[in-house]
């Protein structure tokens, strides 16, 4: 399991938990707000209805006071202008549809004129239980609104408003106005709808329904006969959930201050919570889409980041593999060069011994000088050839030195890429911070990418330091080869001198002994040079071993990074094979 998979396994559950928590919290908060707003709206509607009821009754009370001061009605109470009073009662009744009737009674409560063609004339309201209090209050000189009862004339719910008619402070009659509560109910209660299932209803202080969409319940149902109705009448104000006719309902109810009548707004619980359920559904859908967006964003962003890391790993792997292969070849070639120099030194020692023997056989050497001259000429040619090969090898080492500089620049480029990746990660973190809570998961991903970019930059800088050490060793090897080239130049010069001496031996055999001594001396110098070459070759081999170790260390770092990112290491040894080919050619030329 690579690092990206582990990262996704970690981030996706966190995103699910975070988005789920946000969706749940937001839906719960939204549900609470909606419930509170709906309850508040129902409370406002109930309060509005109560205010309208109070205003409506107050207006009817003012009407009663105004009528009690009407001069015609006062005259009628004195027994005058009865017909005119009847006409005015009819007129006021016609223009006031909320009056069931209008009448004038004597101080004892007996009606003597009405607006309904005498149908109520002769009725004594003091004899009717529901209106006795009106009669007594009128006798006491008080304006009074009676309890709601069933009208004897129409059977509809009415409330009798009575006002005393006075003349010079004396009560001479009673003005009575039975007000139709159905009118108020139709205009202010029955016409109000709460959604599809909600409605308003009203009950008097005794619990009798005065207004309800189901007219069959008006005056026929008392709330005190129901369990939830008892709560209404006892609690007076509040919110109640109850069950009615197969539905769970929620009700907001209030009681008027002046008459203690109950006004309530009710709605089925399903409709009341419909908006809440819709909010929960929307929150769930938004949460799913947000989660999908976050997961896709994480997959895309991590994919891009890991693609950059894979390219970096591939580049580092290619460079480290080639450097390791080239260092291995340089090490092997340096060892072969050291062995060749050692063998050459041994051969020169044998040559010195042979020259000493030749000193004793100078006469015999004279006959062989022609052959020695030819051999020396060949030796000079081979030495010159070796010098040429060594110079070419020195030139190739210079090229390797230049290539190592270019590798350093590539590593710097990798470091710059890591720096740019870090900047991109920082920008992503800033954008996630702007997104607020929805972008929190994304901020964590940006931070991890930035950390990986920092690690890649550190690895690139470590590689730069290793490559710099390798370059310094290559420079040292190049200097050693240049010194070897200079020494080979001296060898060529010495071989040339040997040739000249051999020619002198050929021309003057008498000086053969001296020439042999000079040749012996020259061979000793060659031996010293060869020893130096062998030492330099051994140093070059040691440096190559160190270079090989550093290359293996770099390669191991690449393997570790590849295991983290899940990148498959690709081997491409073209560059290393090219270096290997050049070195082998030069070694073979040197051996030849």
C-alpha positions as CSV (number, residue, x, y, z in Angstrom):
1,X,0.0,0.0,0.0
2,X,1.6,3.2,-1.2
3,X,1.6,6.5,0.7
4,X,-1.1,8.1,-1.5
5,X,-3.5,5.2,-0.7
6,X,-2.7,5.5,3.0
7,X,-3.3,9.3,2.8
8,X,-6.6,8.8,1.0
9,X,-7.7,6.1,3.5
10,X,-7.0,8.6,6.3
11,X,-8.5,11.7,4.6
12,X,-11.7,10.3,3.2
13,X,-13.1,9.0,6.5
14,X,-12.2,12.4,8.1
15,X,-14.0,14.2,5.3
16,X,-17.0,11.9,5.7
17,X,-17.2,12.5,9.4
18,X,-16.6,16.3,9.0
19,X,-19.2,16.7,6.2
20,X,-21.7,14.4,8.0
21,X,-21.3,16.3,11.2
22,X,-21.7,19.7,9.4
23,X,-24.8,18.4,7.6
24,X,-26.3,17.0,10.8
25,X,-25.6,20.1,12.8
26,X,-26.8,22.5,10.0
27,X,-30.0,20.4,9.5
28,X,-30.7,20.3,13.3
29,X,-30.0,24.0,13.6
30,X,-32.1,24.8,10.5
31,X,-34.9,22.6,11.9
32,X,-34.8,24.3,15.2
33,X,-35.0,27.7,13.5
34,X,-37.8,26.7,11.3
35,X,-39.8,25.2,14.2
36,X,-39.2,28.4,16.2
37,X,-40.2,30.6,13.3
38,X,-43.4,28.6,12.6
39,X,-44.4,28.6,16.2
40,X,-43.7,32.3,16.3
41,X,-45.8,32.8,13.1
42,X,-48.6,30.9,14.7
43,X,-48.3,33.0,17.9
44,X,-48.4,36.2,15.8
45,X,-51.5,35.0,14.0
46,X,-53.2,34.1,17.3
47,X,-52.2,37.4,18.9
48,X,-53.5,39.2,15.8
49,X,-56.8,37.4,16.0
50,X,-57.1,38.2,19.7
51,X,-56.4,41.9,19.0
52,X,-59.0,41.9,16.2
53,X,-61.5,40.2,18.5
54,X,-60.9,42.8,21.3
55,X,-61.1,45.7,18.8
56,X,-64.3,44.2,17.3
57,X,-66.0,43.9,20.6
58,X,-64.8,47.3,21.7
59,X,-66.3,48.8,18.6
60,X,-69.6,47.1,19.3
61,X,-69.5,48.4,22.9
62,X,-69.0,51.9,21.5
63,X,-71.9,51.4,19.2
64,X,-74.1,50.5,22.2
65,X,-73.0,53.6,24.1
66,X,-73.7,55.8,21.1
67,X,-77.1,54.2,20.6
68,X,-77.9,54.8,24.3
69,X,-77.4,58.5,23.8
70,X,-79.6,58.7,20.7
71,X,-82.4,61.2,21.3
72,X,-85.0,59.2,19.5
73,X,-84.2,56.1,21.6
74,X,-84.3,58.2,24.8
75,X,-87.7,59.6,23.7
76,X,-88.9,56.0,23.0
77,X,-88.0,55.0,26.5
78,X,-90.2,57.9,27.7
79,X,-93.1,56.5,25.5
80,X,-92.6,58.9,22.6
81,X,-91.6,58.4,19.0
82,X,-91.9,54.6,19.2
83,X,-92.4,54.2,15.4
84,X,-89.5,56.4,14.6
85,X,-87.3,54.5,17.1
86,X,-88.4,51.3,15.3
87,X,-87.4,52.7,12.0
88,X,-84.0,53.8,13.2
89,X,-83.4,50.4,14.8
90,X,-84.2,48.7,11.4
91,X,-81.9,51.1,9.6
92,X,-79.0,50.5,11.9
93,X,-79.6,46.8,11.8
94,X,-79.6,46.7,8.0
95,X,-76.3,48.6,7.7
96,X,-74.7,46.5,10.5
97,X,-74.7,42.8,9.4
98,X,-72.9,41.8,12.6
99,X,-76.0,42.6,14.6
100,X,-78.5,39.8,14.9
101,X,-81.1,42.3,16.1
102,X,-81.5,45.5,18.0
103,X,-84.0,46.3,20.7
104,X,-85.0,48.8,23.4
105,X,-86.3,47.5,26.7
106,X,-87.7,49.1,29.8
107,X,-85.5,49.4,32.9
108,X,-86.8,46.0,34.1
109,X,-85.6,44.3,30.9
110,X,-88.9,43.9,29.0
111,X,-88.5,44.6,25.2
112,X,-91.0,47.0,23.8
113,X,-89.5,47.8,20.4
114,X,-87.1,45.9,18.1
115,X,-85.6,45.9,14.6
116,X,-87.1,42.5,13.5
117,X,-90.8,43.4,13.1
118,X,-91.7,42.9,16.7
119,X,-90.5,39.3,17.0
120,X,-88.7,40.1,20.2
121,X,-91.2,42.5,21.6
122,X,-92.6,41.4,24.9
123,X,-89.6,39.2,25.8
124,X,-88.3,39.9,29.3
125,X,-84.5,39.4,29.2
126,X,-84.4,39.4,33.0
127,X,-86.3,36.1,32.9
128,X,-83.8,34.5,30.5
129,X,-80.9,32.9,32.5
130,X,-78.2,33.7,30.0
131,X,-79.3,37.4,29.8
132,X,-80.2,38.0,33.5
133,X,-76.8,39.5,34.2
134,X,-77.2,41.9,31.3
135,X,-80.5,43.2,32.9
136,X,-79.0,43.5,36.3
137,X,-75.8,45.3,35.0
138,X,-78.0,47.7,33.0
139,X,-80.1,48.5,36.1
140,X,-76.8,49.2,37.9
141,X,-75.9,51.6,35.1
142,X,-73.1,49.5,33.6
143,X,-72.3,48.7,30.0
144,X,-72.0,44.9,29.7
145,X,-71.1,42.2,27.2
146,X,-72.8,39.0,28.1
147,X,-71.6,35.4,27.7
148,X,-72.0,33.7,24.4
149,X,-75.2,31.7,24.0
150,X,-77.5,30.3,21.4
151,X,-79.8,32.9,20.0
152,X,-83.5,32.1,20.7
153,X,-84.4,33.6,17.4
154,X,-81.7,32.1,15.0
155,X,-80.0,29.4,17.1
156,X,-76.6,31.0,16.2
157,X,-74.0,32.0,18.8
158,X,-74.6,35.5,19.9
159,X,-73.3,37.7,22.7
160,X,-75.7,40.4,24.1
161,X,-74.3,43.8,24.6
162,X,-76.5,46.1,26.8
163,X,-76.1,49.7,27.8
164,X,-78.4,51.7,30.1
165,X,-80.4,54.6,28.6
166,X,-80.3,57.6,30.9
167,X,-82.1,60.8,31.2
168,X,-80.8,63.3,33.7
169,X,-78.9,60.6,35.4
170,X,-81.9,58.3,35.7
171,X,-82.1,54.9,34.0
172,X,-85.1,54.9,31.8
173,X,-84.4,52.0,29.5
174,X,-81.9,49.5,28.1
175,X,-80.4,49.3,24.6
176,X,-79.6,45.7,23.6
177,X,-77.4,44.6,20.7
178,X,-77.0,40.8,20.2
179,X,-73.8,40.6,18.1
180,X,-73.3,37.7,15.6
181,X,-70.1,35.9,16.4
182,X,-70.4,34.0,13.2
183,X,-69.7,37.2,11.3
184,X,-66.4,37.7,13.2
185,X,-65.6,34.0,12.8
186,X,-66.2,34.1,9.0
187,X,-64.1,37.2,8.6
188,X,-61.3,36.7,11.0
189,X,-61.1,33.0,11.9
190,X,-62.8,30.7,9.3
191,X,-61.2,32.5,6.4
192,X,-57.7,32.1,7.8
193,X,-55.8,29.0,6.6
194,X,-52.6,27.6,7.9
195,X,-51.1,25.7,5.0
196,X,-53.3,22.9,3.9
197,X,-54.4,21.4,7.3
198,X,-54.2,24.3,9.7
199,X,-56.9,26.6,11.0
200,X,-58.0,28.8,13.9
201,X,-60.7,28.1,16.5
202,X,-62.1,30.0,19.5
203,X,-63.8,29.0,22.7
204,X,-65.4,31.0,25.5
205,X,-64.2,31.1,29.1
206,X,-66.3,27.9,29.8
207,X,-64.6,26.0,27.0
208,X,-67.6,26.1,24.6
209,X,-66.5,26.4,20.9
210,X,-67.5,29.7,19.5
211,X,-65.7,29.5,16.1
212,X,-64.4,26.5,14.2
213,X,-64.2,25.5,10.5
214,X,-66.6,22.6,11.3
215,X,-69.8,24.5,12.1
216,X,-71.3,21.4,13.6
217,X,-69.0,21.7,16.5
218,X,-69.9,25.4,17.3
219,X,-71.8,25.5,20.6
220,X,-71.9,21.7,20.6
221,X,-68.4,20.9,21.8
222,X,-66.9,21.8,25.1
223,X,-63.1,21.6,25.4
224,X,-63.3,20.5,29.0
225,X,-64.7,17.2,27.7
226,X,-61.4,16.4,26.0
227,X,-58.1,15.6,27.7
228,X,-56.1,18.1,25.6
229,X,-59.0,20.6,25.9
230,X,-58.6,20.6,29.6
231,X,-54.9,21.5,29.1
232,X,-56.0,24.5,27.0
233,X,-58.5,25.7,29.6
234,X,-56.1,25.2,32.5
235,X,-52.8,26.4,31.0
236,X,-54.5,29.3,29.1
237,X,-51.3,30.1,27.1
238,X,-48.7,27.9,25.4
239,X,-47.9,25.3,22.8
240,X,-49.4,21.8,22.9
241,X,-49.0,18.6,20.8
242,X,-52.2,16.4,20.8
243,X,-54.0,13.8,18.8
244,X,-57.4,14.7,17.1
245,X,-59.4,12.7,14.6
246,X,-56.5,10.5,13.4
247,X,-53.8,13.2,13.2
248,X,-51.0,14.3,15.4
249,X,-51.4,18.1,15.8
250,X,-49.4,21.1,17.1
251,X,-51.4,24.0,18.6
252,X,-50.5,27.5,19.8
253,X,-53.1,29.0,22.1
254,X,-53.7,32.2,24.0
255,X,-56.5,33.6,26.3
256,X,-57.9,37.1,26.1
257,X,-57.3,39.3,29.1
258,X,-60.7,41.0,29.2
259,X,-63.1,38.0,28.7
260,X,-60.7,35.0,29.1
261,X,-61.8,33.6,25.7
262,X,-59.4,31.1,24.1
263,X,-58.0,31.7,20.6
264,X,-55.9,28.9,19.1
265,X,-54.1,28.0,15.9
266,X,-53.6,24.4,15.1
267,X,-51.9,22.4,12.3
268,X,-51.1,18.7,11.7
269,X,-47.7,17.7,12.8
270,X,-46.7,16.3,9.4
271,X,-47.4,19.6,7.7
272,X,-45.7,21.5,10.5
273,X,-42.6,19.5,10.1
274,X,-42.7,19.3,6.3
275,X,-40.2,22.2,6.0
276,X,-38.0,20.6,8.6
277,X,-37.9,17.4,6.7
278,X,-37.2,19.3,3.5
279,X,-34.3,21.0,5.2
280,X,-33.0,17.7,6.4
281,X,-33.3,16.2,2.9
282,X,-31.6,19.3,1.3
283,X,-28.8,19.1,4.0
284,X,-28.3,15.4,3.2
285,X,-28.2,16.0,-0.6
286,X,-25.8,19.0,-0.2
287,X,-23.7,16.9,2.2
288,X,-23.4,14.1,-0.3
289,X,-22.5,16.5,-3.1
290,X,-20.0,18.3,-0.9
291,X,-18.4,15.0,0.2
292,X,-18.2,13.9,-3.5
293,X,-16.6,17.2,-4.4
294,X,-14.1,17.0,-1.6
295,X,-13.2,13.4,-2.5
296,X,-12.8,14.3,-6.1
297,X,-10.7,17.3,-5.2
298,X,-8.5,15.2,-3.0
299,X,-8.0,12.6,-5.7
300,X,-7.1,15.2,-8.3
301,X,-4.8,17.3,-6.0
302,X,-3.0,14.2,-4.6
303,X,-2.8,12.8,-8.1
304,X,-1.1,15.9,-9.5
305,X,1.2,16.2,-6.5
306,X,2.3,12.5,-6.6
307,X,2.7,12.8,-10.4
308,X,5.3,15.5,-9.8
309,X,6.9,13.4,-7.1
310,X,7.0,10.4,-9.4
311,X,8.7,12.5,-12.1
312,X,11.2,13.7,-9.5
313,X,11.8,10.1,-8.3
314,X,12.3,8.9,-11.9
315,X,14.8,11.7,-12.6
316,X,16.7,11.0,-9.4
317,X,16.6,7.2,-10.1
318,X,17.9,7.7,-13.6
319,X,20.7,9.9,-12.5
320,X,21.7,7.8,-9.5
321,X,21.6,4.5,-11.5
322,X,23.8,6.0,-14.2
323,X,26.2,7.5,-11.7
324,X,26.4,4.2,-9.8
325,X,27.1,2.3,-13.0
326,X,29.6,4.9,-14.3
327,X,31.4,4.9,-10.8
328,X,31.6,1.1,-10.9
329,X,33.1,1.2,-14.3
330,X,35.6,3.9,-13.3
331,X,36.5,1.9,-10.2
332,X,37.1,-1.3,-12.2
333,X,39.1,0.6,-14.8
334,X,41.2,2.4,-12.2
335,X,42.0,-1.0,-10.6
336,X,43.0,-2.4,-14.0
337,X,45.2,0.7,-14.6
338,X,46.9,0.3,-11.2
339,X,47.6,-3.4,-11.9
340,X,49.0,-2.5,-15.3
341,X,51.2,0.2,-13.8
342,X,52.5,-2.3,-11.2
343,X,53.3,-4.9,-13.9
344,X,55.1,-2.2,-15.9
345,X,57.1,-1.2,-12.8
346,X,58.1,-4.9,-12.4
347,X,59.1,-5.1,-16.0
348,X,61.2,-1.9,-15.7
349,X,63.0,-3.5,-12.7
350,X,63.8,-6.5,-14.8
351,X,65.0,-4.2,-17.6
352,X,67.4,-2.4,-15.2
353,X,68.9,-5.8,-14.2
354,X,69.2,-6.7,-17.8
355,X,71.0,-3.5,-18.6
356,X,73.5,-4.2,-15.8
357,X,74.3,-7.5,-17.4
358,X,74.6,-5.8,-20.7
359,X,77.3,-3.6,-19.2
360,X,79.5,-6.8,-18.8
361,X,78.8,-7.9,-22.3
362,X,79.3,-4.6,-24.1
363,X,81.1,-6.3,-26.9
364,X,78.3,-8.7,-27.5
365,X,75.9,-5.8,-27.3
366,X,77.7,-4.0,-30.1
367,X,76.6,-6.7,-32.5
368,X,73.0,-6.4,-31.3
369,X,72.8,-2.5,-31.4
370,X,70.9,-2.5,-34.7
371,X,68.3,-4.7,-33.2
372,X,68.3,-2.7,-29.9
373,X,67.8,0.5,-32.0
374,X,64.8,-1.0,-33.8
375,X,63.3,-2.2,-30.5
376,X,63.8,1.3,-28.9
377,X,62.1,2.9,-31.9
378,X,59.1,0.6,-31.4
379,X,59.2,1.4,-27.7
380,X,59.1,5.1,-28.4
381,X,56.2,4.7,-30.8
382,X,54.3,2.6,-28.3
383,X,55.0,5.1,-25.6
384,X,53.8,8.0,-27.8
385,X,50.7,5.9,-28.6
386,X,50.1,5.4,-24.9
387,X,50.6,9.1,-24.3
388,X,48.0,9.9,-26.9
389,X,45.5,7.5,-25.3
390,X,46.2,9.0,-21.9
391,X,45.6,12.5,-23.2
392,X,42.3,11.3,-24.7
393,X,41.4,9.7,-21.4
394,X,42.3,13.0,-19.7
395,X,40.0,14.8,-22.2
396,X,37.2,12.3,-21.4
397,X,37.7,12.8,-17.7
398,X,37.2,16.5,-18.3
399,X,34.0,15.8,-20.1
400,X,32.9,13.7,-17.1
401,X,33.8,16.7,-14.9
402,X,31.6,18.9,-17.0
403,X,28.7,16.4,-17.0
404,X,28.9,16.2,-13.2
405,X,28.4,20.0,-13.2
406,X,25.3,19.6,-15.4
407,X,24.0,16.9,-13.0
408,X,24.3,19.4,-10.2
409,X,22.2,21.9,-12.2
410,X,19.5,19.2,-12.7
411,X,19.4,18.6,-8.9
412,X,19.0,22.4,-8.4
413,X,16.1,22.3,-10.9
414,X,14.5,19.5,-8.8
415,X,15.0,21.6,-5.7
416,X,13.3,24.6,-7.5
417,X,10.4,22.3,-8.5
418,X,10.0,21.2,-4.9
419,X,10.0,24.9,-3.9
420,X,7.3,25.7,-6.5
421,X,5.3,22.7,-5.2
422,X,5.6,24.1,-1.7
423,X,4.3,27.5,-2.9
424,X,1.4,25.8,-4.7
425,X,0.6,23.9,-1.4
426,X,0.6,27.2,0.5
427,X,-1.7,28.8,-2.0
428,X,-4.0,25.8,-1.7
429,X,-4.0,26.1,2.1
430,X,-4.9,29.9,1.8
431,X,-7.8,29.0,-0.6
432,X,-9.0,26.3,1.8
433,X,-8.9,28.8,4.7
434,X,-11.1,31.1,2.6
435,X,-13.6,28.3,2.1
436,X,-14.1,28.0,5.8
437,X,-15.3,24.8,7.4
438,X,-16.0,23.1,3.8
439,X,-12.4,23.5,3.0
440,X,-10.9,22.2,6.3
441,X,-10.2,18.7,4.8
442,X,-8.6,20.4,1.8
443,X,-6.3,22.5,4.0
444,X,-5.0,19.2,5.6
445,X,-4.2,17.8,2.1
446,X,-2.4,21.0,1.1
447,X,-0.3,20.9,4.3
448,X,0.7,17.2,3.6
449,X,1.6,18.1,0.0
450,X,3.7,21.0,1.3
451,X,5.5,18.7,3.7
452,X,6.2,16.2,0.9
453,X,7.5,19.1,-1.2
454,X,9.8,20.1,1.6
455,X,11.0,16.5,1.9
456,X,11.6,16.4,-1.8
457,X,13.6,19.6,-1.6
458,X,15.7,18.3,1.2
459,X,16.4,15.1,-0.7
460,X,17.3,17.1,-3.7
461,X,19.7,19.3,-1.6
462,X,21.2,16.1,-0.1
463,X,21.7,14.8,-3.6
464,X,23.3,18.1,-4.6
465,X,25.8,17.7,-1.7
466,X,26.6,14.1,-2.7
467,X,27.0,15.1,-6.4
468,X,29.2,18.0,-5.4
469,X,31.5,15.5,-3.5
470,X,31.5,13.2,-6.5
471,X,32.4,16.1,-8.7
472,X,35.3,17.1,-6.5
473,X,36.6,13.6,-6.7
474,X,36.2,13.6,-10.5
475,X,38.2,16.8,-10.6
476,X,40.9,15.2,-8.4
477,X,41.0,12.2,-10.8
478,X,41.2,14.5,-13.7
479,X,44.2,16.3,-12.2
480,X,45.8,13.0,-11.5
481,X,45.3,11.9,-15.1
482,X,46.8,15.2,-16.3
483,X,49.8,14.6,-14.2
484,X,50.0,11.1,-15.6
485,X,49.9,12.6,-19.1
486,X,52.7,14.9,-18.2
487,X,54.7,12.0,-16.8
488,X,54.1,10.0,-20.0
489,X,55.4,13.0,-21.9
490,X,58.6,12.7,-19.9
491,X,58.6,9.0,-20.7
492,X,58.4,9.7,-24.4
493,X,61.2,12.2,-24.0
494,X,63.2,9.7,-22.1
495,X,62.5,7.0,-24.7
496,X,63.6,9.4,-27.4
497,X,66.9,10.0,-25.5
498,X,67.3,6.2,-25.3
499,X,66.8,6.0,-29.0
500,X,69.5,8.7,-29.6
501,X,71.8,6.8,-27.2
502,X,71.2,3.6,-29.0
503,X,72.1,5.4,-32.3
504,X,75.3,6.6,-30.6
505,X,76.0,3.0,-29.5
506,X,75.6,1.9,-33.0
507,X,78.0,4.6,-34.3
508,X,80.4,4.1,-31.4
509,X,80.5,0.7,-29.8
510,X,83.4,1.9,-27.6
511,X,81.0,4.1,-25.8
512,X,78.5,1.3,-25.4
513,X,79.2,0.8,-21.7
514,X,78.6,4.5,-21.0
515,X,75.4,4.4,-23.1
516,X,74.2,1.3,-21.2
517,X,74.8,3.1,-17.9
518,X,72.8,6.1,-19.2
519,X,70.0,3.7,-20.4
520,X,70.1,2.1,-16.9
521,X,69.8,5.5,-15.3
522,X,66.9,6.3,-17.6
523,X,65.2,3.1,-16.8
524,X,65.5,3.9,-13.1
525,X,63.7,7.2,-13.8
526,X,61.0,5.4,-15.7
527,X,60.6,3.0,-12.8
528,X,60.1,6.0,-10.5
529,X,57.6,7.5,-12.9
530,X,55.8,4.1,-13.2
531,X,55.7,3.9,-9.4
532,X,54.1,7.3,-9.2
533,X,51.6,6.3,-11.9
534,X,50.8,3.1,-9.9
535,X,50.2,5.2,-6.8
536,X,48.0,7.6,-8.7
537,X,46.1,4.8,-10.2
538,X,45.5,3.3,-6.7
539,X,44.3,6.7,-5.5
540,X,42.0,6.9,-8.5
541,X,40.6,3.5,-7.7
542,X,40.0,4.5,-4.1
543,X,38.2,7.7,-5.2
544,X,36.1,5.6,-7.6
545,X,35.2,3.3,-4.7
546,X,34.0,6.3,-2.7
547,X,32.1,7.6,-5.7
548,X,30.5,4.2,-6.1
549,X,29.5,4.2,-2.4
550,X,28.0,7.6,-2.7
551,X,26.1,6.6,-5.9
552,X,24.7,3.5,-4.1
553,X,23.6,5.8,-1.2
554,X,21.8,8.1,-3.6
555,X,20.2,5.1,-5.3
556,X,19.0,3.8,-1.9
557,X,17.5,7.2,-1.1
558,X,15.6,7.0,-4.4
559,X,14.4,3.5,-3.5
560,X,13.1,4.7,-0.1
561,X,11.3,7.6,-1.8
562,X,9.9,5.3,-4.4
563,X,8.5,3.0,-1.7
564,X,6.7,6.0,-0.1
565,X,5.2,7.2,-3.3
566,X,4.5,3.8,-4.8
567,X,6.7,4.6,-7.9
568,X,8.2,1.7,-9.8
569,X,11.9,2.3,-10.4
570,X,12.8,2.3,-14.1
571,X,16.4,1.5,-15.0
572,X,17.9,3.3,-18.0
573,X,21.7,2.8,-18.2
574,X,22.3,4.6,-21.5
575,X,24.5,7.2,-20.0
576,X,26.3,4.8,-17.8
577,X,26.8,2.4,-20.7
578,X,28.3,5.2,-22.7
579,X,30.8,6.1,-20.0
580,X,31.6,2.4,-19.6
581,X,32.3,2.1,-23.3
582,X,34.6,5.1,-23.4
583,X,36.6,3.9,-20.3
584,X,37.0,0.4,-21.7
585,X,38.3,1.7,-25.0
586,X,40.8,3.9,-23.3
587,X,42.0,1.1,-21.0
588,X,42.4,-1.3,-24.0
589,X,44.4,1.4,-25.9
590,X,46.6,1.9,-22.9
591,X,47.1,-1.9,-22.5
592,X,47.9,-2.1,-26.2
